[in-house]
């Protein structure tokens, strides 16, 4: 399956940022929020990137952590499956 130009652009942008990290991550975080903010709460921690799905009943990974921006963007574009139940689901 071919990757869309928008996805390719995001991956290439993330790779470029990884190669020359900015002193201030605000612009990078703004771009991520523009692309993924409708689905995820996004933040930059001191040593990694973190995304939390806004949907508590998501069927994909509810939390994504990655050290590199490129790997983070790839995970946001294609999140893995959810393991376990949501805290909101009925307990058995």
C-alpha positions as a Python dict, from the first residue, in 0.01 Angstrom:
ca = {
    (1, 'X'): (0, 0, 0),
    (2, 'X'): (138, 341, -98),
    (3, 'X'): (184, 613, 162),
    (4, 'X'): (-9, 931, 87),
    (5, 'X'): (191, 1250, 14),
    (6, 'X'): (62, 1409, 336),
    (7, 'X'): (191, 1118, 542),
    (8, 'X'): (523, 1121, 358),
    (9, 'X'): (558, 1497, 417),
    (10, 'X'): (499, 1452, 791),
    (11, 'X'): (755, 1173, 813),
    (12, 'X'): (1016, 1371, 619),
    (13, 'X'): (948, 1680, 831),
    (14, 'X'): (988, 1476, 1151),
    (15, 'X'): (1314, 1325, 1026),
    (16, 'X'): (1450, 1674, 949),
    (17, 'X'): (1355, 1796, 1299),
    (18, 'X'): (1528, 1492, 1454),
    (19, 'X'): (1845, 1576, 1261),
    (20, 'X'): (1846, 1942, 1373),
    (21, 'X'): (1639, 1972, 1693),
    (22, 'X'): (1516, 2323, 1774),
    (23, 'X'): (1591, 2498, 2103),
    (24, 'X'): (1218, 2557, 2153),
    (25, 'X'): (971, 2276, 2075),
    (26, 'X'): (663, 2503, 2054),
    (27, 'X'): (659, 2523, 1671),
    (28, 'X'): (705, 2148, 1644),
    (29, 'X'): (429, 2082, 1893),
    (30, 'X'): (200, 2326, 1707),
    (31, 'X'): (254, 2133, 1382),
    (32, 'X'): (181, 1804, 1556),
    (33, 'X'): (-137, 1947, 1709),
    (34, 'X'): (-246, 2070, 1366),
    (35, 'X'): (-204, 1720, 1222),
    (36, 'X'): (-311, 1503, 1519),
    (37, 'X'): (-468, 1729, 1783),
    (38, 'X'): (-822, 1621, 1702),
    (39, 'X'): (-739, 1264, 1810),
    (40, 'X'): (-458, 1300, 2065),
    (41, 'X'): (-343, 1511, 2358),
    (42, 'X'): (20, 1576, 2261),
    (43, 'X'): (320, 1682, 2468),
    (44, 'X'): (695, 1692, 2474),
    (45, 'X'): (856, 1548, 2786),
    (46, 'X'): (1224, 1608, 2868),
    (47, 'X'): (1338, 1290, 2692),
    (48, 'X'): (1047, 1177, 2474),
    (49, 'X'): (723, 1254, 2291),
    (50, 'X'): (389, 1148, 2436),
    (51, 'X'): (39, 1120, 2291),
    (52, 'X'): (-277, 1015, 2473),
    (53, 'X'): (-585, 924, 2272),
    (54, 'X'): (-881, 1153, 2346),
    (55, 'X'): (-1122, 859, 2309),
    (56, 'X'): (-1118, 651, 2630),
    (57, 'X'): (-1267, 356, 2440),
    (58, 'X'): (-1018, 357, 2154),
    (59, 'X'): (-930, 25, 1992),
    (60, 'X'): (-571, 140, 1925),
    (61, 'X'): (-285, 219, 2163),
    (62, 'X'): (-424, 468, 2413),
    (63, 'X'): (-79, 610, 2493),
    (64, 'X'): (216, 645, 2257),
    (65, 'X'): (570, 722, 2378),
    (66, 'X'): (869, 757, 2145),
    (67, 'X'): (1216, 906, 2179),
    (68, 'X'): (1249, 1025, 1819),
    (69, 'X'): (1001, 1255, 1649),
    (70, 'X'): (1008, 1045, 1331),
    (71, 'X'): (913, 727, 1520),
    (72, 'X'): (649, 924, 1712),
    (73, 'X'): (489, 1051, 1390),
    (74, 'X'): (498, 701, 1238),
    (75, 'X'): (324, 563, 1550),
    (76, 'X'): (61, 838, 1536),
    (77, 'X'): (-6, 763, 1170),
    (78, 'X'): (-34, 389, 1233),
    (79, 'X'): (-98, 314, 1603),
    (80, 'X'): (-83, -41, 1725),
    (81, 'X'): (-374, -229, 1881),
    (82, 'X'): (-504, -170, 2230),
    (83, 'X'): (-419, -435, 2488),
    (84, 'X'): (-641, -473, 2790),
    (85, 'X'): (-965, -301, 2877),
    (86, 'X'): (-1039, 67, 2919),
    (87, 'X'): (-1089, 192, 3274),
    (88, 'X'): (-1434, 296, 3149),
    (89, 'X'): (-1534, -54, 3041),
    (90, 'X'): (-1752, -272, 3264),
    (91, 'X'): (-1548, -501, 3486),
    (92, 'X'): (-1609, -873, 3477),
}
